[in-house]
Structure formats: structure tokens, C-alpha cells
Amino acid sequence: PYVAQPVLAPQLTGEASKPLTARYCFKANLWLFIFGFIGNYWYTHYFYSVLKAEYTMPSWDFNGVPIPMYLATHFYFIFYHTLSNCVLRKVYTTYQASSARTLFVVALILAMSYFTAFMETLTISGFPCYRFEDRHMAYTLGSAFYAIYFIVSFPVFYRLDEDPKAAHFTLFQTFFEAMGSGMVVLCLLDFVRVGLGQDFTLRLDRPCKLDPSRTCAPFKRC
């Protein structure tokens, strides 16, 4: 529904009269698809290397990541960023600009980022085909590690066509803001990895591809 809405139901966001590429809903989908793609293509390997995470279900892969995860991430991220936008917009429209508001926004983004990351980590723990070597570390360090995504993306995504007095984002600007956000997160994740003294390994084959016994039940091999 989220992906089809810019084409099939632009009236839901009051944009039926605008060209497709000028619609906020289209640009929001583009921004989050790019960011989510980078997350799966690159960041997942940090979870493999640092947190010893592992997908064990049968799937065709792209760069060692199950293809369905690229699609699922998009819908998760749309939900998260829609909620974060609502919260940030409420703060910015309720309180006057001040250093106190800035500090509150920073604290709020940090709190929302960790809460979002922790809740996803907690809820996905019931999925038998995604496992960690150390589940406690996944809940604590892993949530903080994952929160880095949102510490960057929540405030940057909020900027997209938010200021009614400013010119709306072009597709070019939308593309490069998403790409730039992705690079910032990549650097931060790598700084954490280096700080923890962990090597980074990028493998095209998941462990369950090489050892079928690691495949989650009821499947025989991934």
C-alpha cells in the first residue's frame, strides 16, 4: 500500500494534482527505499561481524542478505519515520525556537532511536530464522548499534518538504540527502566497530548456505 499510494491514491496526501515526481509521498518512498537499501546492502554485514547475527531461512540473496529483507525494511522504515515525523512536528510547532527546545529535540531523537531499535530487536527475537550468538548483547549493545541508523535518519528525513516557506525538494536533492545520510551512518557504525576491536568481514554466502544444519526449522537448507 505504501509503495502504490503515490501512484494509485495520491489524494490521500492531497497531491492528486501534482506530477508524480513532485509528490511528497513519492519522494518519501524514494528517500526511505534508498536508505533501507544501503542499510541492507552494507549495514547488515556489521551485524554479521560485530553482533554475530545470522539469517537462517531459505532465500535468494543479494550481497549476502536475503532479498525479502530489502522489501520488509522499506515498510518498517516508513512506519518508524512517519511516527518520528509526527512527534518532531508536534515539538517544533508547539515550542518556540530556543536552546532548550534544541536540547529537548536532541534528547528526544536519541530516546526515540533507542526505543525503536530496542523494540524491533525484542519483537524480532520471536522469529526463529534470525539469531544472535549472544542475545543479551543483541538487546543492549545491538539496540544501541541499530539506533545509530535513526539518530541520523529521523532528523534528516523530517526535513523533506517540511518547511512550507522553502522550495520543495527535487528528486536530485532527495536522492543525495538519503545517500549522504547513509554514508554518515556507515561511518558511525565503522567507528563503533573499530572502537570494539572487531574485524569486518563481508561474505556473499550466509553460513547456512555453507552448512545446511544451520538452517531454521522446518526448512532443510537455505
N, C-alpha and C positions, 0 to 999 in steps of 0.2 A: 504493500500500500504506500509506504513512504516513497519508494522509487518511482511508482507510477503517478503519484499525486501531481507533480509538476506538469505532466502531460494530460492526464485524464480528468483531474479535478482541481485546476488552478483556482477556481472560485472559492475553495476552502480557505485560501490565504488572500483572497481579494485581488488576485493577479491575472484574472482571465483576459484582461485587455492588453496585457504586456506580452512582448515577444518571449518565447521560451527562455532564451539565454539571459533575459533581463529579470526573470522572476527570482525572488529571494529563495523560494523553495527549491528551485533548480540549483542555484549557487550553493545553498546549504548542503544539498545532497552531494554536489561535486566536492566541496571542501572536506566533508567527512569521509567520503569514499577515498580520496587521496590520502588523508591522514590515517585511515584504517588500513589501507593497502600498505603503507610504509610500516605501520605497526606490525602487521603480519609478516611482511617480507623480511624486515630487519629485526624488530624488537623481540619477536618470538624466540629468536636464537639466543637472546640474552637470558630469557627464562630457561631455555635448554641448558645454557652454560653455567649461569650463576645459581639458579634455583633447582637445577636438575629436573625440570618439568619435562613431561613427555605425553604426547598424544598417542594413543594405542589403538585407535579404531581403523578399520579398513577405509581407505580413501585414496583417490588420486591426489598427488601433492604438487605444489608449486614452490620451489626453493625450500623443500623440506617441511612445508606447512600444509596440512590438509586443506584442499580448496574450499570446502564448506565453511571453514573458519573465516575466510575472507568475506563471505557473504553474511555470516552471522554477526560479525563485528560491526558491519555497517548499521544494522538495526539496533544493536546495543548502543552504539555511539550516538545515533540520532536521539534515542530516548534520554541518555545521560545529558547531552548538550542542550536538548530542549528544556529540561528541568533546570540546568545551571543557568541558562539564559533568563528563565523566569525569575529565579532568585536574584541574580545580579541586576536585572532590570528593576526589580522592586526596590533594591537598595539605592540604586542611582536615581530613581525617581522620587524616593521618599526623603532622602537626606541631602542637604546642600553640600557642595564640594568643600572639603576640608581635609586636613591631615588626619583627623580622627576617622573620617569616612574611608580614606585610603587605607589606613591600618586595618580597619574593620573588613574591608574588601579583601585585603591580602590574607587575613586570618580566615575569612570565610572560604576563600578559594582553597586554601590548604586543608581546611576541615572537610569541605565537600569532596576534594580529590581523594583524601584518605578514606573517607566513608564509602565513596563509590567503589574504590578499588577493593576495600575490605569486604564489602557486601557481595561483590561479584566473586571474589575468591572463596567466600564462605558458601555461597549458593552453588557454585560450580563443583564444590567438593563432593556433591552427590552424584556427579557424572562419572561413571566408572572408567571411562576411556580417556580421562585426563588425570594424571597422577604426578605427585611430587615425591622426591626422595625423603624430604623432611617436611611433613605437613605443618608443624608448628612454625617453622621458618617461613613457609609459604604464607601463613596468615599474618605474620608480623613483618618481617623484612620484605616478603614478597608483596604485601599490600602497599608498603611504602615505595617499593620499587615501581610498582604499577601506577601508583599515584602520580609519579613524575609525568606520565602522559597528560593527565588532566590539569596539573599545575600550569602547564603550558597552554593546552588547548582550550580550557574553559574561558580564560580572559581574551584570547586571540579570536576564537570563534565568535564570541559575543560582539566583536567589532563589526562583523559582517552586516552591512546596511543598517546598522543600529542608529546612527546619528541622522535624524531627518533633515538636518541643515547641510549635511555633507553630500557630495556626489556619491551615488551608489557604486559599489564595487563592480569592476569589469570582470570578465572571466579570467583575464590575464592576472589581475590582482588577486582574485580568489585562488587561482592555481598556485601562485607563488607564495601567498601567505600560508597556505596549507603545507606546501613543500618546506618553507622556512621553519614552520612550527615543528615539522617532522625532524628536521636537522637539529634543532635545539634539543629535542627530546633524545635523539640518538647520542648527541654529545654528553648529555647529563647521565644517561644510562651507562655510557662507557666510562665516565668519570667514577661512577659508583663501582663498576666492575674493577677498575684499576685500584681504587681505594681498598677493595676487599681482597685484592691479590689473586683474582680469578683469571684464568686464561679464557680466551674467547675462541670457540670452535664453531664453524659453520659447516654442517653436513647436509648433503642433499637427501640422504636416506635416513629416515627415522629408525631408532633402534628396533622397533617391532617389524620393520621391513627386513632387517638382517636376522632377527631372532623371532620367529613366529610365536614362541612361547610367551612373549611379552604382550601379545595381542589381547585386548579385553574380551571377556565373555559377552555374548555367546559365539563370537567370531573365531574362526580357526587361524586366520592370518590377516595382516593388514597390507 
